[in-house]
Amino acid sequence: MRIDIATLFPEMCERVLSESIIGRARQRGYIELACHQIRDYTTNRQKQVDDYPYGGGPGMVMQAQPIYDCCVDVVRQVEEAGHARPHVVFMTAAGTPLTEEKCKQLAQKDSLLLVCGHYEGIDERVIEALADEEISIGDYVLTGGELAALVVADSVCRLCPGVLSSPEGYEEESHYSGLLEYPQYSRPEEWNGRRVPEILLSGHHANIAKWRHEQALERTRTRRPDLYEKYEEKSMAKIDK
């Protein structure tokens, strides 16, 4: 998979994407990542990318032209590199909420182009012209789209073959199956008077799996009743079939 990010702060994105698991996967060639400076596509001497909003109001709005030209050039680069035309995602507060299911869908794409907004937003016309979809990472507002794009890139890349050591690395994580993950423990067996549950020391894999599933169900039911309700609905639908 290849992911490109159009941003005003490519160095910020590069730093994060070069670290830890994603950085190692990138070095080993399991994923391709590239960041592009939107300011390089301005047509004015000041490299200005924003202007006052029509209709008045506070702040500035990112202009359509530099974003459009940047994205068109990135699409060209991606296709010349042998990939399919990238699926273009604008990171906006009005976008579809990011979920693990959405990450699975995006991970099936050959390439993604994530576009980061700033200021009071992006000229709607360039979103209408280019976006395949808009995504939000939550019901709050950030100073820019970079953190949101990095969240999407990280959550999608970890689902790509080779990035994690095995599929179990993400299949048992929270949200992948619709449930929150069961509690985890490591050495020592006792810490500050708290012991690891005896079942995890038993070596009985079937009983451990049963305990973990029960814990995942209970944790989801008590902490995220909205997720639990959806999980129950899906389970009942499978039974009905």
Disulfide bonds with the S-S distance in Angstrom:
none
